[in-house]
Amino acid sequence: MSTKSAKKHVIPIKTKRPPSVKITSINPIKPFIPDPERELFREKCLRNITTTKKKHKQLY
């Protein structure tokens, strides 16, 4: 009986895995982007963060 209960416990883990698999499938896309483009993207992200901070300062 203990082996059957163990198998039942394994099933929910398998059902939980698909979302994580989707995340891993999204990640491999990043390496294909050339380095300069990635640097520009990072710069844009940093600029967006700085602009949002400035906007927040203006609001206050």
CHARMM-style PDB file with segment names, atoms N, HN, CA, C and O in Angstrom:
ATOM      1  N   MET     1       0.833  -1.217   0.000  1.00  0.00      PROA
ATOM      2  CA  MET     1       0.000   0.000   0.000  1.00  0.00      PROA
ATOM      3  C   MET     1       0.871   1.272   0.000  1.00  0.00      PROA
ATOM      4  O   MET     1       0.505   2.293  -0.583  1.00  0.00      PROA
ATOM      5  N   SER     2       2.013   1.182   0.660  1.00  0.00      PROA
ATOM      6  HN  SER     2       2.310   0.353   1.134  1.00  0.00      PROA
ATOM      7  CA  SER     2       2.875   2.361   0.742  1.00  0.00      PROA
ATOM      8  C   SER     2       3.367   2.776  -0.650  1.00  0.00      PROA
ATOM      9  O   SER     2       3.486   3.969  -0.931  1.00  0.00      PROA
ATOM     10  N   THR     3       3.653   1.798  -1.524  1.00  0.00      PROA
ATOM     11  HN  THR     3       3.555   0.829  -1.296  1.00  0.00      PROA
ATOM     12  CA  THR     3       4.126   2.124  -2.871  1.00  0.00      PROA
ATOM     13  C   THR     3       3.027   2.826  -3.665  1.00  0.00      PROA
ATOM     14  O   THR     3       3.307   3.770  -4.404  1.00  0.00      PROA
ATOM     15  N   LYS     4       1.777   2.377  -3.520  1.00  0.00      PROA
ATOM     16  HN  LYS     4       1.549   1.611  -2.920  1.00  0.00      PROA
ATOM     17  CA  LYS     4       0.665   3.011  -4.255  1.00  0.00      PROA
ATOM     18  C   LYS     4       0.484   4.460  -3.797  1.00  0.00      PROA
ATOM     19  O   LYS     4       0.284   5.352  -4.622  1.00  0.00      PROA
ATOM     20  N   SER     5       0.552   4.692  -2.493  1.00  0.00      PROA
ATOM     21  HN  SER     5       0.714   3.967  -1.823  1.00  0.00      PROA
ATOM     22  CA  SER     5       0.387   6.059  -1.985  1.00  0.00      PROA
ATOM     23  C   SER     5       1.519   6.955  -2.500  1.00  0.00      PROA
ATOM     24  O   SER     5       1.301   8.125  -2.813  1.00  0.00      PROA
ATOM     25  N   ALA     6       2.733   6.390  -2.582  1.00  0.00      PROA
ATOM     26  HN  ALA     6       2.910   5.439  -2.328  1.00  0.00      PROA
ATOM     27  CA  ALA     6       3.874   7.156  -3.103  1.00  0.00      PROA
ATOM     28  C   ALA     6       3.617   7.563  -4.552  1.00  0.00      PROA
ATOM     29  O   ALA     6       3.889   8.702  -4.930  1.00  0.00      PROA
ATOM     30  N   LYS     7       3.099   6.650  -5.362  1.00  0.00      PROA
ATOM     31  HN  LYS     7       2.878   5.725  -5.055  1.00  0.00      PROA
ATOM     32  CA  LYS     7       2.811   6.969  -6.761  1.00  0.00      PROA
ATOM     33  C   LYS     7       1.770   8.075  -6.864  1.00  0.00      PROA
ATOM     34  O   LYS     7       1.885   8.959  -7.713  1.00  0.00      PROA
ATOM     35  N   LYS     8       0.758   8.034  -6.009  1.00  0.00      PROA
ATOM     36  HN  LYS     8       0.664   7.316  -5.320  1.00  0.00      PROA
ATOM     37  CA  LYS     8      -0.279   9.077  -6.019  1.00  0.00      PROA
ATOM     38  C   LYS     8       0.339  10.451  -5.723  1.00  0.00      PROA
ATOM     39  O   LYS     8      -0.069  11.458  -6.301  1.00  0.00      PROA
ATOM     40  N   HSD     9       1.319  10.480  -4.826  1.00  0.00      PROA
ATOM     41  HN  HSD     9       1.651   9.661  -4.357  1.00  0.00      PROA
ATOM     42  CA  HSD     9       1.965  11.749  -4.489  1.00  0.00      PROA
ATOM     43  C   HSD     9       2.782  12.298  -5.661  1.00  0.00      PROA
ATOM     44  O   HSD     9       2.959  13.511  -5.778  1.00  0.00      PROA
ATOM     45  N   VAL    10       3.272  11.424  -6.515  1.00  0.00      PROA
ATOM     46  HN  VAL    10       3.128  10.439  -6.420  1.00  0.00      PROA
ATOM     47  CA  VAL    10       4.088  11.856  -7.662  1.00  0.00      PROA
ATOM     48  C   VAL    10       3.222  12.557  -8.710  1.00  0.00      PROA
ATOM     49  O   VAL    10       3.696  13.480  -9.371  1.00  0.00      PROA
ATOM     50  N   ILE    11       1.975  12.144  -8.874  1.00  0.00      PROA
ATOM     51  HN  ILE    11       1.590  11.394  -8.337  1.00  0.00      PROA
ATOM     52  CA  ILE    11       1.107  12.690  -9.935  1.00  0.00      PROA
ATOM     53  C   ILE    11       0.943  14.224  -9.826  1.00  0.00      PROA
ATOM     54  O   ILE    11       1.123  14.908 -10.834  1.00  0.00      PROA
ATOM     55  N   PRO    12       0.614  14.787  -8.659  1.00  0.00      PROA
ATOM     56  CA  PRO    12       0.442  16.246  -8.591  1.00  0.00      PROA
ATOM     57  C   PRO    12       1.696  17.022  -8.968  1.00  0.00      PROA
ATOM     58  O   PRO    12       1.594  18.121  -9.514  1.00  0.00      PROA
ATOM     59  N   ILE    13       2.883  16.474  -8.686  1.00  0.00      PROA
ATOM     60  HN  ILE    13       2.966  15.582  -8.242  1.00  0.00      PROA
ATOM     61  CA  ILE    13       4.137  17.142  -9.063  1.00  0.00      PROA
ATOM     62  C   ILE    13       4.200  17.280 -10.582  1.00  0.00      PROA
ATOM     63  O   ILE    13       4.588  18.328 -11.098  1.00  0.00      PROA
ATOM     64  N   LYS    14       3.812  16.207 -11.304  1.00  0.00      PROA
ATOM     65  HN  LYS    14       3.497  15.356 -10.884  1.00  0.00      PROA
ATOM     66  CA  LYS    14       3.832  16.253 -12.770  1.00  0.00      PROA
ATOM     67  C   LYS    14       2.863  17.317 -13.293  1.00  0.00      PROA
ATOM     68  O   LYS    14       3.174  18.016 -14.258  1.00  0.00      PROA
ATOM     69  N   THR    15       1.708  17.442 -12.671  1.00  0.00      PROA
ATOM     70  HN  THR    15       1.456  16.875 -11.888  1.00  0.00      PROA
ATOM     71  CA  THR    15       0.731  18.429 -13.124  1.00  0.00      PROA
ATOM     72  C   THR    15       1.235  19.851 -12.850  1.00  0.00      PROA
ATOM     73  O   THR    15       0.908  20.778 -13.591  1.00  0.00      PROA
ATOM     74  N   LYS    16       2.031  20.023 -11.789  1.00  0.00      PROA
ATOM     75  HN  LYS    16       2.297  19.269 -11.188  1.00  0.00      PROA
ATOM     76  CA  LYS    16       2.558  21.358 -11.471  1.00  0.00      PROA
ATOM     77  C   LYS    16       3.694  21.766 -12.416  1.00  0.00      PROA
ATOM     78  O   LYS    16       3.956  22.957 -12.578  1.00  0.00      PROA
ATOM     79  N   ARG    17       4.371  20.795 -13.041  1.00  0.00      PROA
ATOM     80  HN  ARG    17       4.158  19.827 -12.909  1.00  0.00      PROA
ATOM     81  CA  ARG    17       5.554  21.114 -13.847  1.00  0.00      PROA
ATOM     82  C   ARG    17       5.284  21.912 -15.130  1.00  0.00      PROA
ATOM     83  O   ARG    17       6.096  22.782 -15.445  1.00  0.00      PROA
ATOM     84  N   PRO    18       4.216  21.687 -15.887  1.00  0.00      PROA
ATOM     85  CA  PRO    18       4.049  22.380 -17.178  1.00  0.00      PROA
ATOM     86  C   PRO    18       4.296  23.891 -17.152  1.00  0.00      PROA
ATOM     87  O   PRO    18       4.974  24.382 -18.054  1.00  0.00      PROA
ATOM     88  N   PRO    19       3.792  24.661 -16.181  1.00  0.00      PROA
ATOM     89  CA  PRO    19       4.079  26.110 -16.184  1.00  0.00      PROA
ATOM     90  C   PRO    19       5.579  26.418 -16.136  1.00  0.00      PROA
ATOM     91  O   PRO    19       6.046  27.328 -16.821  1.00  0.00      PROA
ATOM     92  N   SER    20       6.335  25.662 -15.330  1.00  0.00      PROA
ATOM     93  HN  SER    20       5.956  24.923 -14.774  1.00  0.00      PROA
ATOM     94  CA  SER    20       7.791  25.884 -15.261  1.00  0.00      PROA
ATOM     95  C   SER    20       8.443  25.540 -16.597  1.00  0.00      PROA
ATOM     96  O   SER    20       9.415  26.178 -17.002  1.00  0.00      PROA
ATOM     97  N   VAL    21       7.906  24.525 -17.282  1.00  0.00      PROA
ATOM     98  HN  VAL    21       7.117  24.006 -16.953  1.00  0.00      PROA
ATOM     99  CA  VAL    21       8.441  24.156 -18.602  1.00  0.00      PROA
ATOM    100  C   VAL    21       8.247  25.311 -19.573  1.00  0.00      PROA
ATOM    101  O   VAL    21       9.136  25.602 -20.374  1.00  0.00      PROA
ATOM    102  N   LYS    22       7.090  25.976 -19.513  1.00  0.00      PROA
ATOM    103  HN  LYS    22       6.368  25.740 -18.863  1.00  0.00      PROA
ATOM    104  CA  LYS    22       6.834  27.135 -20.377  1.00  0.00      PROA
ATOM    105  C   LYS    22       7.869  28.234 -20.105  1.00  0.00      PROA
ATOM    106  O   LYS    22       8.373  28.863 -21.035  1.00  0.00      PROA
ATOM    107  N   ILE    23       8.176  28.457 -18.837  1.00  0.00      PROA
ATOM    108  HN  ILE    23       7.766  27.946 -18.081  1.00  0.00      PROA
ATOM    109  CA  ILE    23       9.154  29.495 -18.468  1.00  0.00      PROA
ATOM    110  C   ILE    23      10.518  29.145 -19.075  1.00  0.00      PROA
ATOM    111  O   ILE    23      11.198  30.017 -19.617  1.00  0.00      PROA
ATOM    112  N   THR    24      10.918  27.864 -18.984  1.00  0.00      PROA
ATOM    113  HN  THR    24      10.366  27.156 -18.543  1.00  0.00      PROA
ATOM    114  CA  THR    24      12.215  27.455 -19.534  1.00  0.00      PROA
ATOM    115  C   THR    24      12.215  27.606 -21.055  1.00  0.00      PROA
ATOM    116  O   THR    24      13.247  27.931 -21.643  1.00  0.00      PROA
ATOM    117  N   SER    25      11.068  27.375 -21.695  1.00  0.00      PROA
ATOM    118  HN  SER    25      10.230  27.111 -21.217  1.00  0.00      PROA
ATOM    119  CA  SER    25      10.998  27.507 -23.154  1.00  0.00      PROA
ATOM    120  C   SER    25      11.125  28.983 -23.569  1.00  0.00      PROA
ATOM    121  O   SER    25      11.623  29.274 -24.657  1.00  0.00      PROA
ATOM    122  N   ILE    26      10.682  29.910 -22.718  1.00  0.00      PROA
ATOM    123  HN  ILE    26      10.277  29.674 -21.834  1.00  0.00      PROA
ATOM    124  CA  ILE    26      10.788  31.344 -23.026  1.00  0.00      PROA
ATOM    125  C   ILE    26      12.248  31.800 -22.880  1.00  0.00      PROA
ATOM    126  O   ILE    26      12.730  32.601 -23.680  1.00  0.00      PROA
ATOM    127  N   ASN    27      12.951  31.286 -21.852  1.00  0.00      PROA
ATOM    128  HN  ASN    27      12.559  30.635 -21.202  1.00  0.00      PROA
ATOM    129  CA  ASN    27      14.325  31.725 -21.577  1.00  0.00      PROA
ATOM    130  C   ASN    27      15.306  31.490 -22.731  1.00  0.00      PROA
ATOM    131  O   ASN    27      16.111  32.378 -23.010  1.00  0.00      PROA
ATOM    132  N   PRO    28      15.279  30.329 -23.421  1.00  0.00      PROA
ATOM    133  CA  PRO    28      16.257  30.108 -24.492  1.00  0.00      PROA
ATOM    134  C   PRO    28      16.204  31.139 -25.615  1.00  0.00      PROA
ATOM    135  O   PRO    28      17.159  31.252 -26.383  1.00  0.00      PROA
ATOM    136  N   ILE    29      15.117  31.891 -25.730  1.00  0.00      PROA
ATOM    137  HN  ILE    29      14.341  31.800 -25.106  1.00  0.00      PROA
ATOM    138  CA  ILE    29      15.011  32.906 -26.789  1.00  0.00      PROA
ATOM    139  C   ILE    29      16.060  34.013 -26.562  1.00  0.00      PROA
ATOM    140  O   ILE    29      16.595  34.554 -27.530  1.00  0.00      PROA
ATOM    141  N   LYS    30      16.354  34.346 -25.325  1.00  0.00      PROA
ATOM    142  HN  LYS    30      15.920  33.906 -24.539  1.00  0.00      PROA
ATOM    143  CA  LYS    30      17.283  35.451 -25.013  1.00  0.00      PROA
ATOM    144  C   LYS    30      18.679  35.259 -25.617  1.00  0.00      PROA
ATOM    145  O   LYS    30      19.205  36.198 -26.215  1.00  0.00      PROA
ATOM    146  N   PRO    31      19.305  34.067 -25.482  1.00  0.00      PROA
ATOM    147  CA  PRO    31      20.663  33.905 -26.035  1.00  0.00      PROA
ATOM    148  C   PRO    31      20.759  34.176 -27.539  1.00  0.00      PROA
ATOM    149  O   PRO    31      21.818  34.566 -28.029  1.00  0.00      PROA
ATOM    150  N   PHE    32      19.664  33.973 -28.273  1.00  0.00      PROA
ATOM    151  HN  PHE    32      18.803  33.656 -27.875  1.00  0.00      PROA
ATOM    152  CA  PHE    32      19.696  34.183 -29.719  1.00  0.00      PROA
ATOM    153  C   PHE    32      19.791  35.673 -30.075  1.00  0.00      PROA
ATOM    154  O   PHE    32      20.211  36.014 -31.180  1.00  0.00      PROA
ATOM    155  N   ILE    33      19.407  36.557 -29.158  1.00  0.00      PROA
ATOM    156  HN  ILE    33      19.065  36.280 -28.260  1.00  0.00      PROA
ATOM    157  CA  ILE    33      19.497  37.996 -29.433  1.00  0.00      PROA
ATOM    158  C   ILE    33      20.972  38.399 -29.443  1.00  0.00      PROA
ATOM    159  O   ILE    33      21.690  38.044 -28.508  1.00  0.00      PROA
ATOM    160  N   PRO    34      21.466  39.135 -30.474  1.00  0.00      PROA
ATOM    161  CA  PRO    34      22.866  39.575 -30.492  1.00  0.00      PROA
ATOM    162  C   PRO    34      23.208  40.432 -29.268  1.00  0.00      PROA
ATOM    163  O   PRO    34      22.334  41.085 -28.698  1.00  0.00      PROA
ATOM    164  N   ASP    35      24.462  40.425 -28.876  1.00  0.00      PROA
ATOM    165  HN  ASP    35      25.172  39.894 -29.339  1.00  0.00      PROA
ATOM    166  CA  ASP    35      24.888  41.151 -27.675  1.00  0.00      PROA
ATOM    167  C   ASP    35      24.589  42.652 -27.759  1.00  0.00      PROA
ATOM    168  O   ASP    35      24.056  43.198 -26.792  1.00  0.00      PROA
ATOM    169  N   PRO    36      24.903  43.357 -28.868  1.00  0.00      PROA
ATOM    170  CA  PRO    36      24.612  44.795 -28.930  1.00  0.00      PROA
ATOM    171  C   PRO    36      23.140  45.103 -28.704  1.00  0.00      PROA
ATOM    172  O   PRO    36      22.794  46.049 -27.997  1.00  0.00      PROA
ATOM    173  N   GLU    37      22.267  44.286 -29.320  1.00  0.00      PROA
ATOM    174  HN  GLU    37      22.549  43.517 -29.894  1.00  0.00      PROA
ATOM    175  CA  GLU    37      20.834  44.503 -29.121  1.00  0.00      PROA
ATOM    176  C   GLU    37      20.462  44.299 -27.659  1.00  0.00      PROA
ATOM    177  O   GLU    37      19.645  45.033 -27.103  1.00  0.00      PROA
ATOM    178  N   ARG    38      21.073  43.292 -27.045  1.00  0.00      PROA
ATOM    179  HN  ARG    38      21.737  42.695 -27.497  1.00  0.00      PROA
ATOM    180  CA  ARG    38      20.771  43.021 -25.643  1.00  0.00      PROA
ATOM    181  C   ARG    38      21.235  44.193 -24.777  1.00  0.00      PROA
ATOM    182  O   ARG    38      20.542  44.591 -23.841  1.00  0.00      PROA
ATOM    183  N   GLU    39      22.404  44.738 -25.091  1.00  0.00      PROA
ATOM    184  HN  GLU    39      22.967  44.414 -25.851  1.00  0.00      PROA
ATOM    185  CA  GLU    39      22.914  45.899 -24.339  1.00  0.00      PROA
ATOM    186  C   GLU    39      21.967  47.080 -24.494  1.00  0.00      PROA
ATOM    187  O   GLU    39      21.666  47.772 -23.521  1.00  0.00      PROA
ATOM    188  N   LEU    40      21.496  47.312 -25.725  1.00  0.00      PROA
ATOM    189  HN  LEU    40      21.741  46.750 -26.515  1.00  0.00      PROA
ATOM    190  CA  LEU    40      20.546  48.403 -25.947  1.00  0.00      PROA
ATOM    191  C   LEU    40      19.275  48.173 -25.136  1.00  0.00      PROA
ATOM    192  O   LEU    40      18.729  49.098 -24.536  1.00  0.00      PROA
ATOM    193  N   PHE    41      18.817  46.926 -25.128  1.00  0.00      PROA
ATOM    194  HN  PHE    41      19.261  46.174 -25.616  1.00  0.00      PROA
ATOM    195  CA  PHE    41      17.611  46.601 -24.370  1.00  0.00      PROA
ATOM    196  C   PHE    41      17.832  46.886 -22.886  1.00  0.00      PROA
ATOM    197  O   PHE    41      16.955  47.429 -22.213  1.00  0.00      PROA
ATOM    198  N   ARG    42      19.014  46.515 -22.381  1.00  0.00      PROA
ATOM    199  HN  ARG    42      19.726  46.074 -22.928  1.00  0.00      PROA
ATOM    200  CA  ARG    42      19.317  46.792 -20.969  1.00  0.00      PROA
ATOM    201  C   ARG    42      19.339  48.292 -20.716  1.00  0.00      PROA
ATOM    202  O   ARG    42      18.818  48.768 -19.707  1.00  0.00      PROA
ATOM    203  N   GLU    43      19.947  49.035 -21.641  1.00  0.00      PROA
ATOM    204  HN  GLU    43      20.370  48.648 -22.461  1.00  0.00      PROA
ATOM    205  CA  GLU    43      19.998  50.496 -21.489  1.00  0.00      PROA
ATOM    206  C   GLU    43      18.588  51.069 -21.455  1.00  0.00      PROA
ATOM    207  O   GLU    43      18.278  51.931 -20.633  1.00  0.00      PROA
ATOM    208  N   LYS    44      17.737  50.584 -22.351  1.00  0.00      PROA
ATOM    209  HN  LYS    44      17.989  49.883 -23.019  1.00  0.00      PROA
ATOM    210  CA  LYS    44      16.348  51.053 -22.370  1.00  0.00      PROA
ATOM    211  C   LYS    44      15.669  50.763 -21.041  1.00  0.00      PROA
ATOM    212  O   LYS    44      14.958  51.609 -20.498  1.00  0.00      PROA
ATOM    213  N   CYS    45      15.895  49.542 -20.514  1.00  0.00      PROA
ATOM    214  HN  CYS    45      16.472  48.855 -20.955  1.00  0.00      PROA
ATOM    215  CA  CYS    45      15.293  49.173 -19.231  1.00  0.00      PROA
ATOM    216  C   CYS    45      15.792  50.112 -18.135  1.00  0.00      PROA
ATOM    217  O   CYS    45      15.005  50.599 -17.323  1.00  0.00      PROA
ATOM    218  N   LEU    46      17.103  50.367 -18.113  1.00  0.00      PROA
ATOM    219  HN  LEU    46      17.743  49.972 -18.772  1.00  0.00      PROA
ATOM    220  CA  LEU    46      17.672  51.262 -17.107  1.00  0.00      PROA
ATOM    221  C   LEU    46      17.092  52.660 -17.265  1.00  0.00      PROA
ATOM    222  O   LEU    46      16.750  53.306 -16.274  1.00  0.00      PROA
ATOM    223  N   ARG    47      16.977  53.138 -18.516  1.00  0.00      PROA
ATOM    224  HN  ARG    47      17.254  52.614 -19.322  1.00  0.00      PROA
ATOM    225  CA  ARG    47      16.404  54.462 -18.759  1.00  0.00      PROA
ATOM    226  C   ARG    47      14.961  54.518 -18.289  1.00  0.00      PROA
ATOM    227  O   ARG    47      14.533  55.503 -17.687  1.00  0.00      PROA
ATOM    228  N   ASN    48      14.212  53.457 -18.568  1.00  0.00      PROA
ATOM    229  HN  ASN    48      14.560  52.657 -19.057  1.00  0.00      PROA
ATOM    230  CA  ASN    48      12.816  53.419 -18.132  1.00  0.00      PROA
ATOM    231  C   ASN    48      12.731  53.521 -16.610  1.00  0.00      PROA
ATOM    232  O   ASN    48      11.871  54.217 -16.070  1.00  0.00      PROA
ATOM    233  N   ILE    49      13.641  52.815 -15.923  1.00  0.00      PROA
ATOM    234  HN  ILE    49      14.340  52.249 -16.362  1.00  0.00      PROA
ATOM    235  CA  ILE    49      13.647  52.858 -14.459  1.00  0.00      PROA
ATOM    236  C   ILE    49      13.946  54.286 -13.995  1.00  0.00      PROA
ATOM    237  O   ILE    49      13.280  54.799 -13.095  1.00  0.00      PROA
ATOM    238  N   THR    50      14.951  54.929 -14.611  1.00  0.00      PROA
ATOM    239  HN  THR    50      15.492  54.511 -15.342  1.00  0.00      PROA
ATOM    240  CA  THR    50      15.334  56.281 -14.204  1.00  0.00      PROA
ATOM    241  C   THR    50      14.194  57.261 -14.516  1.00  0.00      PROA
ATOM    242  O   THR    50      13.890  58.135 -13.704  1.00  0.00      PROA
ATOM    243  N   THR    51      13.566  57.117 -15.685  1.00  0.00      PROA
ATOM    244  HN  THR    51      13.813  56.406 -16.344  1.00  0.00      PROA
ATOM    245  CA  THR    51      12.471  58.030 -16.050  1.00  0.00      PROA
ATOM    246  C   THR    51      11.301  57.860 -15.092  1.00  0.00      PROA
ATOM    247  O   THR    51      10.678  58.843 -14.690  1.00  0.00      PROA
ATOM    248  N   THR    52      10.998  56.611 -14.723  1.00  0.00      PROA
ATOM    249  HN  THR    52      11.504  55.813 -15.049  1.00  0.00      PROA
ATOM    250  CA  THR    52       9.890  56.381 -13.791  1.00  0.00      PROA
ATOM    251  C   THR    52      10.216  57.009 -12.447  1.00  0.00      PROA
ATOM    252  O   THR    52       9.336  57.582 -11.804  1.00  0.00      PROA
ATOM    253  N   LYS    53      11.484  56.910 -12.008  1.00  0.00      PROA
ATOM    254  HN  LYS    53      12.198  56.445 -12.531  1.00  0.00      PROA
ATOM    255  CA  LYS    53      11.890  57.524 -10.746  1.00  0.00      PROA
ATOM    256  C   LYS    53      11.717  59.039 -10.825  1.00  0.00      PROA
ATOM    257  O   LYS    53      11.211  59.657  -9.888  1.00  0.00      PROA
ATOM    258  N   LYS    54      12.139  59.641 -11.950  1.00  0.00      PROA
ATOM    259  HN  LYS    54      12.550  59.139 -12.710  1.00  0.00      PROA
ATOM    260  CA  LYS    54      11.997  61.086 -12.129  1.00  0.00      PROA
ATOM    261  C   LYS    54      10.529  61.480 -12.082  1.00  0.00      PROA
ATOM    262  O   LYS    54      10.165  62.470 -11.447  1.00  0.00      PROA
ATOM    263  N   LYS    55       9.688  60.704 -12.756  1.00  0.00      PROA
ATOM    264  HN  LYS    55       9.984  59.900 -13.272  1.00  0.00      PROA
ATOM    265  CA  LYS    55       8.253  60.992 -12.758  1.00  0.00      PROA
ATOM    266  C   LYS    55       7.703  60.945 -11.338  1.00  0.00      PROA
ATOM    267  O   LYS    55       6.907  61.796 -10.941  1.00  0.00      PROA
ATOM    268  N   HSD    56       8.138  59.933 -10.573  1.00  0.00      PROA
ATOM    269  HN  HSD    56       8.784  59.242 -10.897  1.00  0.00      PROA
ATOM    270  CA  HSD    56       7.679  59.820  -9.190  1.00  0.00      PROA
ATOM    271  C   HSD    56       8.118  61.044  -8.391  1.00  0.00      PROA
ATOM    272  O   HSD    56       7.359  61.567  -7.575  1.00  0.00      PROA
ATOM    273  N   LYS    57       9.358  61.500  -8.635  1.00  0.00      PROA
ATOM    274  HN  LYS    57       9.975  61.075  -9.299  1.00  0.00      PROA
ATOM    275  CA  LYS    57       9.853  62.683  -7.926  1.00  0.00      PROA
ATOM    276  C   LYS    57       9.003  63.897  -8.302  1.00  0.00      PROA
ATOM    277  O   LYS    57       8.660  64.712  -7.446  1.00  0.00      PROA
ATOM    278  N   GLN    58       8.666  64.011  -9.589  1.00  0.00      PROA
ATOM    279  HN  GLN    58       8.944  63.349 -10.285  1.00  0.00      PROA
ATOM    280  CA  GLN    58       7.846  65.141 -10.029  1.00  0.00      PROA
ATOM    281  C   GLN    58       6.474  65.098  -9.338  1.00  0.00      PROA
ATOM    282  O   GLN    58       5.939  66.135  -8.945  1.00  0.00      PROA
ATOM    283  N   LEU    59       5.913  63.893  -9.196  1.00  0.00      PROA
ATOM    284  HN  LEU    59       6.347  63.051  -9.516  1.00  0.00      PROA
ATOM    285  CA  LEU    59       4.601  63.774  -8.549  1.00  0.00      PROA
ATOM    286  C   LEU    59       4.681  64.262  -7.104  1.00  0.00      PROA
ATOM    287  O   LEU    59       3.794  64.963  -6.615  1.00  0.00      PROA
ATOM    288  N   TYR    60       5.794  63.864  -6.421  1.00  0.00      PROA
ATOM    289  HN  TYR    60       6.514  63.296  -6.818  1.00  0.00      PROA
ATOM    290  CA  TYR    60       5.937  64.286  -5.033  1.00  0.00      PROA
ATOM    291  C   TYR    60       6.344  65.751  -4.996  1.00  0.00      PROA
ATOM    292  OT1 TYR    60       6.521  66.315  -3.916  1.00  0.00      PROA
TER     293      TYR     60
END
